[in-house]
Amino acid sequence: MDVVEMVRPPLVGGPTSSPPGGGADDARTRTRVRSAVAEFGPVHATRIAGLLGLTVAAVRRHLDAMVAEGVLELREPSPGQRRGRGRPAKEYVVGSAGHDALPAGYDDLALSALAYLAEVQGPAAVEDFAQRRFAALEQSLAGLQGSPAERVQALVAALAAQGYSASARPAGRGTAMEGLQLCQGHCPVQRVAEAFPQLCEAERRTFERVLGTRVQRLATLAHGDHVCTSFIPLDQLAPHHPDDQPHPHDRTVAPATGDHTPTEGRRL
């Protein structure tokens, strides 16, 4: 018996089956099965059932579903572990999709790396890194043609493809400040941006260069808002140099409509 199994608290009652349908209990059981594979894999269904206090049939149902989704993978047992008669049971390991769903330390690594960069090379190095991070996005959208609205839609599609849950909606219709409100409902680097707002500023400047118009940041997830929001005018403003910006503490209000209530302009 493994040491880990010896120190596990005793199970109450005999093995139980998982609910046949979906629901919170089923999802929790699935998570437990996946975690057991991650901790003890390569591992077979019978052992997982014993560890979790479930029936083998219930465990196999979850295992089969996760194999079909790529969360887990089947592996033939090594010859040295084949014992007894009959065909040895196949074992399970975590697949690539399963690793993506498990906790990762990428945010901590990025925070440590940027903190070290700032300490060794200074704040300017962090700003340079932030700008370079968006170079690929800017290059992919270089030479956009069409109206500001069409260019915004191209930017929205590119951001959505990178996991930013981006969308655009009309703002200030019928007023002198008519424009579009660019919303990003998710930020893959939110935790890092909370510590290094240079990422948000570099992103905003990239938007300006891609669209050829001034972009005003209204709210950010990194600042504690529920969505990143930027106001983009539709009056074909001439391209400007990225350094030609109002002071970071300037505060202006841009009109907006839609589901998100506009907040006072914030330059991060």
C-alpha positions in Angstrom: 0.0 0.0 0.0 1.3 3.4 -0.9 2.1 5.9 1.9 -0.3 8.4 0.4 -3.1 5.8 0.6 -2.2 5.0 4.2 -2.7 8.5 5.4 -6.0 9.1 3.6 -9.0 9.4 5.9 -11.1 6.2 6.0 -14.1 6.2 3.7 -17.5 6.3 5.2 -19.7 3.5 3.9 -19.0 1.4 0.8 -18.4 2.6 -2.7 -21.1 4.8 -4.2 -22.0 5.4 -7.8 -22.0 8.9 -9.4 -25.3 10.4 -10.4 -26.3 9.3 -13.9 -27.1 12.8 -15.2 -25.2 16.0 -15.2 -25.2 18.6 -12.5 -22.9 19.9 -9.8 -22.4 16.6 -8.1 -21.4 15.0 -11.4 -19.0 17.8 -12.2 -17.4 17.5 -8.8 -17.0 13.7 -9.2 -15.4 14.3 -12.6 -13.0 16.8 -11.1 -12.1 14.3 -8.4 -11.4 11.6 -10.9 -9.2 13.9 -13.1 -7.3 15.0 -10.0 -6.7 11.4 -9.0 -5.3 10.6 -12.4 -3.1 13.7 -12.2 -1.8 12.7 -8.7 -1.4 8.9 -9.2 -1.2 8.4 -12.9 -0.5 6.2 -14.8 -3.4 4.6 -12.9 -6.2 2.2 -13.7 -9.9 2.6 -13.0 -10.1 0.1 -10.2 -7.5 1.9 -8.1 -9.2 5.3 -8.7 -12.5 3.8 -7.6 -10.8 2.6 -4.4 -9.2 5.9 -3.7 -12.4 7.9 -4.2 -14.9 5.5 -2.8 -16.8 5.1 -6.0 -17.9 2.1 -8.1 -15.6 1.1 -10.9 -18.6 1.6 -13.3 -19.0 5.2 -12.2 -15.3 5.9 -12.5 -15.1 4.4 -16.0 -18.0 6.6 -17.2 -16.1 9.7 -16.3 -12.8 8.3 -17.6 -14.3 7.4 -21.0 -15.9 10.9 -21.3 -12.6 12.6 -20.5 -10.6 10.4 -22.9 -13.1 11.3 -25.7 -12.4 15.0 -24.9 -8.7 14.7 -24.8 -8.6 15.5 -21.1 -7.2 12.1 -20.3 -5.2 9.6 -22.4 -5.1 5.8 -22.2 -1.7 4.0 -21.9 -0.7 0.4 -22.0 0.8 -0.7 -18.6 4.5 -1.3 -18.6 5.6 -4.9 -18.8 7.1 -4.8 -15.3 3.7 -4.0 -13.8 1.8 -6.8 -15.3 0.9 -9.2 -12.6 -1.5 -12.2 -12.3 -3.5 -13.7 -15.0 -5.6 -12.2 -17.7 -5.2 -9.0 -19.7 -3.7 -6.2 -17.6 -5.9 -3.1 -17.1 -5.1 -0.1 -19.2 -3.9 3.0 -17.3 -4.9 6.6 -17.5 -2.7 9.7 -17.6 -3.6 13.4 -18.0 -3.7 14.6 -21.7 -2.9 18.0 -23.1 -6.4 19.4 -22.6 -6.4 18.1 -19.0 -3.1 20.0 -18.3 -4.7 23.2 -19.6 -7.5 22.8 -17.1 -5.3 22.2 -14.1 -3.9 25.1 -12.1 -0.8 26.7 -13.6 1.9 29.1 -12.4 2.2 31.2 -15.5 1.0 34.4 -13.8 3.5 34.0 -11.0 6.3 33.3 -13.4 5.4 36.4 -15.5 5.1 38.6 -12.4 8.5 37.4 -11.2 10.1 37.9 -14.6 8.8 41.4 -15.0 9.7 42.4 -11.5 13.2 41.2 -12.1 13.4 43.0 -15.4 12.2 46.3 -13.7 14.8 45.8 -10.9 17.7 45.1 -13.2 16.9 47.2 -16.3 14.5 49.8 -14.9 10.9 50.7 -15.7 11.7 51.6 -19.4 12.6 47.9 -20.0 9.1 46.9 -18.8 7.5 49.4 -21.1 9.6 48.1 -24.0 8.5 44.6 -23.2 4.9 45.6 -23.0 5.0 47.3 -26.4 6.8 44.3 -28.0 4.1 42.0 -26.7 1.6 43.6 -29.0 3.9 43.7 -32.0 2.4 40.6 -33.6 -1.1 41.9 -33.2 -0.1 45.2 -34.8 1.7 43.5 -37.6 -1.3 41.2 -38.4 -3.6 44.3 -38.7 -1.1 46.6 -40.5 -2.6 48.4 -43.5 -6.2 48.0 -42.5 -8.6 49.6 -45.0 -12.1 50.9 -44.7 -14.1 53.0 -42.3 -13.2 53.3 -38.6 -16.1 51.0 -37.8 -14.8 48.3 -40.2 -11.3 48.6 -38.8 -12.7 48.2 -35.3 -14.5 45.1 -36.3 -11.2 43.6 -37.6 -9.5 44.5 -34.3 -12.4 42.9 -32.4 -12.0 39.7 -34.4 -8.2 39.6 -33.8 -8.7 40.2 -30.0 -11.4 37.5 -29.8 -9.1 35.0 -31.4 -6.6 35.7 -28.6 -9.1 35.0 -25.9 -10.1 38.6 -25.0 -13.9 38.1 -25.5 -14.0 41.3 -27.4 -17.0 43.1 -28.9 -18.0 46.5 -30.1 -21.2 48.6 -29.9 -22.3 52.1 -30.8 -21.7 54.9 -28.5 -23.0 58.5 -28.4 -25.3 58.1 -31.4 -26.6 61.3 -32.8 -24.1 63.4 -30.9 -20.9 65.2 -31.9 -19.0 62.5 -30.0 -20.4 59.5 -31.9 -18.2 56.5 -31.8 -17.7 52.9 -30.9 -17.2 51.3 -27.5 -14.7 48.5 -27.6 -15.3 46.0 -24.8 -13.0 43.2 -23.6 -14.9 40.9 -21.2 -11.9 38.8 -20.4 -8.1 39.5 -20.2 -5.8 36.5 -20.2 -3.1 38.6 -18.5 -5.3 40.4 -16.0 -3.3 39.5 -12.9 -0.1 40.6 -14.5 -1.6 43.8 -15.8 -2.8 44.7 -12.2 0.8 44.8 -11.1 2.2 46.2 -14.4 -0.3 48.7 -16.0 2.3 49.3 -18.8 0.6 46.4 -20.5 -2.7 48.2 -20.6 -1.1 51.4 -21.9 0.9 49.5 -24.6 -2.3 47.8 -25.7 -4.2 51.1 -26.0 -1.4 52.6 -28.0 -1.4 49.6 -30.3 -5.1 50.1 -30.9 -4.4 53.7 -31.9 -1.7 52.8 -34.4 -3.9 50.0 -35.9 -7.0 52.2 -36.2 -5.3 55.5 -37.0 -7.4 57.4 -34.5 -7.3 58.4 -30.8 -8.5 55.7 -28.4 -9.6 56.6 -24.9 -9.6 54.0 -22.2 -12.6 54.2 -20.0 -12.3 51.1 -17.7 -10.1 48.1 -17.3 -10.4 44.7 -15.6 -6.9 45.3 -14.1 -8.3 48.4 -12.4 -11.1 46.5 -10.8 -13.9 47.1 -13.4 -16.0 44.3 -14.7 -14.9 44.9 -18.3 -12.1 46.6 -20.3 -13.8 49.5 -22.2 -12.3 51.9 -24.8 -14.0 54.7 -26.7 -13.1 55.1 -30.3 -14.4 58.1 -32.3 -15.8 57.6 -35.8 -14.9 61.0 -37.2 -11.8 59.9 -39.0 -9.2 61.6 -36.8 -5.8 61.9 -38.4 -3.2 59.4 -37.2 -1.0 60.9 -34.5 2.3 60.2 -32.8 1.8 57.8 -29.9 3.7 60.2 -27.6 1.1 63.0 -28.4 -1.0 62.0 -25.4 -2.8 63.9 -22.7 -1.3 63.7 -19.2 -2.0 60.4 -17.5 -4.0 62.2 -14.8 -6.3 64.1 -17.3 -9.8 62.9 -16.8 -12.5 63.2 -19.5 -15.8 61.6 -20.0 -16.9 60.0 -23.3 -20.5 59.2 -24.0 -21.4 55.6 -24.4 -24.5 53.4 -24.8 -25.1 49.7 -24.5 -25.2 47.2 -21.6 -22.0 48.6 -19.9 -22.3 51.8 -17.9 -19.5 54.1 -19.0 -17.1 55.1 -16.3 -14.9 58.2 -16.0 -11.9 58.0 -18.3 -8.8 56.4 -16.8 -5.4 56.3 -18.4 -3.5 53.3 -17.0 
